[in-house]
Amino acid sequence: MTDTTTSIINIALVGGGDLCRELLEKTTFDLEQEDVFSPIIAVADPDPDTPGMLLAKKRGLITVDDYHELYDPRYSIHLIIILRPETVILEDILATRPARIRILSYHVFEIFWKAIGQEERKLREQNKAMETILNGIQDFISVITPDMTIVDANEALLNNIGRLRNEVIGRKCYEVLQKDQIDCTGKDAQVCPLMEVIRNKMPVRQVRTRRDSHNKIHHIEVNVYPVWEKSGKISKFIHISRDITKRMEEEEEITRRLEQMVEERTRQLKETHEKLIHKDKMASLGKLSASVVHEINNPIAGILNLILLMKRIMQEGAVGKEEMDEFFRYLILMENETRRTSRIVSYLLAFSRQNKMEPKPLNLNKLIEHTLFLNSNLLKINKVKVQYRLDQNLPDLVGSEDQLQQIIMNLVSNAVESIESKGKGVLTITKSIFPRQKGLLPNFKIPE
């Protein structure tokens, strides 16, 4: 079993000059090593007004004017450091000291003290260089202990929060960085990045929000890096944060512009698609033009003939009951032909109109009948007969009437062109049967 008992070495200084004062100032007189606790407990000098003696009294140390008093067992002195260069003092102490007391001569101590001074200067220069680097960084940097105490901060952080260094160093991080007097590790608090580092044993990145003095929201990116001791414990945290509000606003603006561009491009593609559909429709309409003109001319010619006939009868003499009956029959024929012409024109106008893609419930059988009505003269000219085998119980479907009619028109037109080469034929229209759905579109069959 390892002995963990702490060894205590009590130190006394002989000579209360400037070197003594410097030594007392630069040490906490708690010179700790792993298993050694070495306090400076006493100073000896015949002049009580030397700098070292005055500081020793101020700190409550033992002060004596004769270094021989340091041999008193009550003081339990283990080491005497001689801070005066006179050889006689060294020789006297060597001759009179008890065997339990060790001695560090002035010249030996001077060598060590100069070496320590050089290392101190190097460290001071390194610290100054590091401080210059940290103050030149625009990110907000602080050093925090595991108990959440800030022990260092760069100028960027101090300027950002509007505080002086002495107002920050020694304060709790949540008091300074979160402006909150309450520990931020509670249930309802935002997850503390320091606690996340301890929990995950690795650096942590968070984006936190806070409001400035003008109540404007700022987005702060926080990165916390642990500094590990040899024992595996965290000695401190390096807390680095930066205001990314502008960057996030720029990213949001870019995203908004991209979404706008996508929407605009989608709208343009939709318009182009609608124009292409309308162009295809106009091409089909052109094919119908000649046959539809004949289809309209026939009823108009019939109506004109009946009008001329009625006019001639009226010019030949008085109109009796028999003639009135004939006129009534002619009017019925004229009405039917007029309505037929009106339907043809109405269907053509509806077919030629450029409509938006608006799905709605529709009856497929009626759509087929309207399309065949428009193509009736085209079918007649090409000697094509039509056989219907539609399912009258076919349910309504939801779709674009305009685009479905265009599909049926193209199918009929293609079928007529195929039959035209043979001179005549029969176009059979029946319901389609698909693997999963029935009766959604017509099936056009052209017999051999």
C-alpha positions in Angstrom: 0.0 0.0 0.0 1.4 3.4 -1.0 2.1 5.9 1.8 0.2 9.0 1.0 1.3 10.9 4.1 2.3 14.4 3.2 5.9 15.5 4.1 6.2 19.0 5.5 9.5 20.9 5.1 9.5 24.2 7.1 11.8 26.8 5.6 13.5 29.8 7.2 15.3 32.7 5.4 18.4 34.4 6.8 18.7 37.9 5.4 15.7 40.3 5.1 16.9 42.4 2.1 15.3 42.9 -1.3 16.0 39.3 -2.3 14.0 38.1 0.7 11.1 40.4 -0.2 11.2 39.2 -3.9 11.2 35.6 -2.8 8.2 36.1 -0.5 6.3 38.1 -3.2 6.9 35.5 -5.9 5.9 32.6 -3.8 2.7 31.9 -2.0 4.9 30.4 0.8 2.9 27.2 0.0 5.4 25.7 -2.3 3.5 22.5 -3.1 4.7 19.4 -4.9 2.9 16.1 -5.1 4.0 14.9 -1.7 5.9 17.9 -0.3 4.4 20.9 1.5 7.1 23.5 2.0 6.1 26.7 3.7 8.4 29.7 4.4 7.6 30.2 8.1 10.4 32.4 9.4 12.8 35.3 8.5 16.0 36.3 10.5 17.7 39.7 10.2 19.2 42.0 12.8 17.5 45.0 11.1 13.7 44.8 11.6 13.1 47.5 9.0 14.5 45.6 6.0 11.9 45.0 3.1 11.9 41.2 3.8 11.3 41.6 7.5 8.5 44.1 7.0 6.7 41.8 4.5 7.2 38.8 6.8 5.6 40.6 9.7 2.8 41.7 7.5 2.2 38.1 6.5 2.4 36.9 10.0 5.6 34.9 9.7 8.1 34.4 12.5 10.7 37.1 12.6 13.9 37.1 14.7 17.0 39.4 14.8 19.4 36.4 15.5 19.4 33.5 13.1 20.6 31.2 16.0 17.0 31.4 17.3 15.9 29.5 14.3 17.5 26.4 15.8 14.8 26.3 18.5 12.9 23.0 18.2 9.6 24.8 18.7 9.9 26.2 15.2 10.6 22.8 13.6 12.8 24.4 10.9 14.1 21.8 8.3 15.9 24.1 5.8 17.7 27.4 6.1 18.2 29.4 2.9 20.9 32.0 3.3 20.1 35.1 1.3 23.3 37.1 2.4 26.6 36.6 0.5 28.9 36.9 3.6 31.0 33.8 4.0 31.2 34.2 7.7 27.4 33.7 8.0 27.6 30.4 6.0 30.6 29.1 8.1 28.9 30.0 11.4 25.6 28.3 10.5 27.5 25.2 9.3 29.3 25.1 12.6 26.4 25.8 14.9 23.3 24.3 13.3 21.6 21.1 14.6 22.0 18.1 12.4 18.3 18.0 11.5 18.6 21.4 9.7 19.7 21.5 6.1 21.4 24.5 4.5 21.1 26.2 1.1 24.0 28.6 0.6 23.6 32.1 -1.0 25.7 31.3 -4.1 23.8 28.0 -4.8 20.4 29.7 -4.2 21.5 32.6 -6.5 22.2 30.1 -9.3 18.8 28.5 -9.0 17.1 31.9 -8.5 18.6 33.3 -11.7 17.6 30.2 -13.6 14.1 30.5 -12.3 14.2 34.2 -13.3 15.2 33.4 -16.8 12.4 30.8 -17.1 10.0 33.4 -15.6 11.0 35.9 -18.3 10.5 33.4 -21.0 7.1 32.5 -19.7 6.2 36.1 -19.3 7.2 36.7 -23.0 5.3 33.7 -24.1 2.2 34.8 -22.1 2.5 38.3 -23.6 2.8 36.8 -27.1 -0.2 34.5 -26.4 -2.2 37.4 -25.0 -1.4 39.5 -28.1 -2.6 36.7 -30.3 -5.8 36.1 -28.3 -6.5 39.8 -28.3 -6.0 39.9 -32.1 -8.7 37.2 -32.6 -12.1 38.6 -33.2 -13.8 35.5 -31.7 -14.9 35.8 -28.1 -12.5 33.7 -26.0 -12.5 32.9 -22.3 -10.9 30.4 -20.0 -13.2 28.8 -17.5 -12.4 26.4 -14.6 -14.5 23.3 -13.8 -16.4 25.3 -11.1 -17.5 27.7 -13.9 -15.2 30.6 -12.9 -13.7 32.7 -15.6 -10.0 33.1 -15.2 -9.1 34.8 -18.5 -10.8 36.6 -21.4 -9.6 38.3 -24.5 -10.4 41.9 -25.5 -12.9 40.9 -28.1 -15.1 39.3 -25.5 -14.7 42.2 -23.0 -15.6 44.7 -25.8 -18.6 42.7 -26.8 -20.1 42.5 -23.4 -19.0 46.0 -22.5 -17.1 45.1 -19.3 -13.6 45.6 -17.9 -11.3 42.7 -17.2 -11.6 43.0 -13.4 -15.4 42.9 -13.8 -15.1 39.5 -15.5 -12.2 37.6 -14.0 -13.3 35.6 -11.0 -17.0 35.8 -12.0 -19.1 32.8 -12.9 -19.5 32.2 -16.6 -23.3 32.2 -16.6 -23.3 35.6 -14.8 -21.1 37.1 -17.5 -22.0 35.2 -20.7 -25.6 34.5 -20.0 -26.2 37.6 -17.8 -28.0 35.3 -15.4 -27.4 35.0 -11.6 -28.8 31.4 -11.6 -26.7 28.4 -12.4 -27.6 27.3 -16.0 -27.6 23.6 -15.2 -31.2 23.4 -14.1 -33.9 21.4 -15.7 -35.5 24.3 -17.6 -32.2 25.8 -18.7 -30.6 25.5 -22.1 -28.1 22.6 -22.1 -24.9 24.0 -20.6 -22.0 23.3 -23.1 -19.6 22.8 -20.2 -21.8 20.0 -18.8 -22.0 18.6 -22.3 -18.2 18.4 -22.5 -18.0 16.7 -19.2 -20.7 14.2 -20.2 -19.4 13.4 -23.7 -15.7 13.8 -22.9 -15.1 15.7 -26.1 -15.4 19.2 -27.5 -19.0 20.6 -28.0 -20.5 23.0 -30.5 -23.8 24.8 -29.8 -25.7 27.7 -31.4 -27.3 29.8 -28.7 -29.5 32.9 -28.9 -29.5 36.1 -26.9 -31.0 39.6 -27.1 -28.9 42.7 -27.2 -29.7 46.0 -25.5 -32.0 46.9 -28.5 -33.9 43.6 -28.0 -32.5 42.3 -31.3 -31.9 38.5 -31.4 -28.4 37.4 -32.0 -27.3 33.8 -32.9 -24.0 32.9 -31.1 -22.0 29.8 -32.1 -20.3 28.4 -29.0 -17.4 25.9 -29.1 -16.0 24.5 -25.8 -12.7 22.6 -25.7 -11.5 20.7 -22.6 -7.9 20.9 -21.3 -7.0 17.7 -19.6 -4.7 17.0 -16.7 -2.4 14.0 -16.6 -4.8 12.4 -14.1 -7.6 12.5 -16.7 -9.5 15.3 -15.0 -10.4 18.5 -16.8 -8.3 21.4 -15.6 -10.1 24.1 -17.5 -12.3 24.8 -20.5 -11.4 27.0 -23.5 -14.7 28.8 -24.4 -14.8 30.2 -28.0 -17.9 31.9 -29.3 -18.7 34.1 -32.3 -21.7 36.1 -33.5 -23.1 34.3 -36.6 -26.3 36.3 -36.9 -25.1 38.0 -40.1 -24.0 34.7 -41.6 -27.3 33.0 -40.7 -29.3 36.0 -42.2 -27.2 35.8 -45.4 -27.9 32.0 -45.6 -31.6 32.5 -45.0 -31.6 35.2 -47.7 -29.8 32.9 -50.2 -32.3 30.1 -49.3 -35.2 32.5 -49.9 -33.8 33.6 -53.2 -33.2 30.0 -54.3 -36.8 29.1 -53.3 -38.0 32.1 -55.3 -36.0 31.0 -58.3 -37.3 27.5 -58.0 -40.9 28.8 -57.8 -40.3 31.1 -60.8 -38.8 28.3 -62.8 -41.6 25.9 -61.9 -44.1 28.6 -63.0 -42.3 29.0 -66.3 -42.2 25.3 -66.9 -45.9 25.0 -66.1 -46.7 27.8 -68.5 -44.5 26.2 -71.2 -46.2 22.9 -70.6 -49.6 24.5 -71.0 -48.5 26.3 -74.1 -47.3 23.0 -75.6 -50.6 21.3 -74.8 -52.5 24.2 -76.4 -50.2 24.1 -79.4 -50.9 20.4 -79.8 -54.6 21.1 -79.4 -54.5 23.8 -82.2 -52.8 21.2 -84.5 -55.6 18.8 -83.9 -58.1 21.6 -84.3 -56.5 22.4 -87.7 -57.2 18.8 -88.8 -60.8 19.2 -87.8 -61.3 22.5 -89.5 -62.2 21.2 -93.0 -64.5 18.5 -91.8 -66.2 20.8 -89.3 -66.8 23.5 -91.9 -68.7 20.9 -94.0 -70.5 19.8 -90.8 -71.6 23.3 -90.1 -72.4 24.1 -93.8 -74.8 21.2 -94.1 -77.3 22.3 -91.4 -76.9 25.9 -92.5 -77.7 24.9 -96.1 -80.7 22.9 -94.9 -82.0 25.9 -92.9 -81.5 28.2 -95.9 -83.4 25.9 -98.2 -86.3 25.6 -95.8 -86.4 29.4 -95.4 -86.4 29.9 -99.2 -89.1 27.2 -99.5 -91.3 29.0 -96.9 -90.7 32.3 -98.7 -91.8 30.9 -102.1 -94.9 29.3 -100.6 -95.9 32.6 -99.0 -95.3 34.5 -102.3 -97.5 32.1 -104.2 -100.7 33.0 -102.3 -102.5 32.9 -99.1 -101.2 30.5 -96.4 -103.7 28.0 -95.2 -103.8 25.6 -92.4 -102.1 22.9 -94.5 -99.2 25.3 -95.3 -99.0 26.4 -91.6 -98.6 22.7 -90.6 -95.8 22.4 -93.1 -94.2 25.6 -91.8 -94.3 24.3 -88.2 -92.6 21.1 -89.3 -90.0 23.2 -91.2 -89.4 25.3 -88.0 -88.8 22.1 -86.0 -86.2 20.9 -88.5 -84.6 24.4 -88.5 -84.5 24.4 -84.7 -82.8 21.0 -84.6 -80.3 22.0 -87.2 -79.6 25.3 -85.4 -79.1 23.6 -82.1 -76.8 21.0 -83.8 -74.8 23.9 -85.3 -74.6 25.6 -81.9 -73.4 22.4 -80.2 -70.6 22.0 -82.8 -69.5 25.6 -82.4 -69.7 25.3 -78.6 -67.6 22.2 -78.5 -65.1 23.7 -80.8 -64.8 26.8 -78.6 -64.4 24.7 -75.5 -61.8 22.5 -77.2 -59.8 25.5 -78.6 -59.8 27.4 -75.3 -56.5 27.5 -73.4 -57.4 26.3 -69.9 -55.4 25.8 -66.7 -54.7 22.4 -65.3 -57.7 22.1 -63.0 -58.6 18.5 -62.0 -62.3 18.0 -61.3 -64.9 15.2 -61.4 -66.0 14.2 -64.9 -67.8 11.5 -66.8 -65.5 9.8 -69.3 -68.3 8.4 -71.5 -69.7 11.9 -72.1 -66.2 13.2 -72.8 -65.8 10.5 -75.5 -69.2 11.3 -77.0 -68.4 15.0 -77.2 -65.0 14.3 -78.9 -66.6 11.9 -81.4 -69.3 14.4 -82.1 -66.6 16.9 -83.1 -65.0 14.3 -85.3 -68.3 13.0 -86.8 -67.7 14.6 -90.2 -64.0 13.5 -90.2 -65.2 9.9 -89.6 -67.9 10.2 -92.2 -65.5 11.5 -94.9 -63.1 8.7 -94.2 -65.9 6.1 -94.2 -65.2 5.1 -90.6 -68.0 3.5 -88.6 -68.0 3.7 -84.8 -69.1 0.9 -82.5 -69.7 1.8 -78.8 -69.1 -0.7 -76.0 -68.9 1.7 -73.1 -69.7 0.7 -69.6 -72.6 2.9 -68.6 -72.0 2.2 -64.9 -68.5 3.7 -65.2 -67.9 5.9 -62.1 -66.8 9.5 -62.5 -63.1 10.2 -62.2 -61.1 13.2 -61.2 -58.9 14.7 -63.9 -58.3 17.5 -66.4 -61.2 17.5 -68.9 -59.2 19.6 -71.3 -56.1 17.3 -71.3 -58.1 14.1 -71.4 -60.2 15.3 -74.3 -56.9 16.2 -76.1 -55.7 12.6 -75.5 -59.0 11.1 -76.9 -58.8 13.5 -79.8 -55.3 12.3 -80.7 -56.3 8.6 -80.4 -59.3 9.1 -82.7 -57.2 11.1 -85.2 -54.5 8.4 -85.2 -57.1 5.7 -85.6 -58.8 7.5 -88.6 -55.4 8.1 -90.3 -54.7 4.3 -89.9 -58.1 3.4 -91.3 -57.9 6.0 -94.1 -55.1 4.0 -95.9 -57.5 0.9 -96.1 -60.4 2.9 -97.5 -62.9 2.1 -94.8 -63.1 0.4 -91.4 -64.7 0.1 -88.0 -63.5 2.0 -84.9 -64.6 0.1 -81.8 -64.6 1.9 -78.5 -64.7 -0.2 -75.4 -63.6 0.1 -71.8 -59.9 -0.7 -71.0 -58.9 -3.2 -68.4 -55.7 -2.5 -66.5 -54.0 -4.9 -64.0 -55.2 -2.7 -61.0 -57.9 -0.4 -62.3 -60.8 -0.8 -64.7 -62.6 1.5 -67.1 -60.3 4.6 -66.7 -59.7 5.2 -70.4 -61.3 4.0 -73.6 -59.7 1.3 -75.7 -59.7 2.0 -79.4 -59.5 -1.1 -81.6 -59.1 -1.1 -85.3 -60.2 -4.4 -87.0 -58.0 -5.8 -89.8 
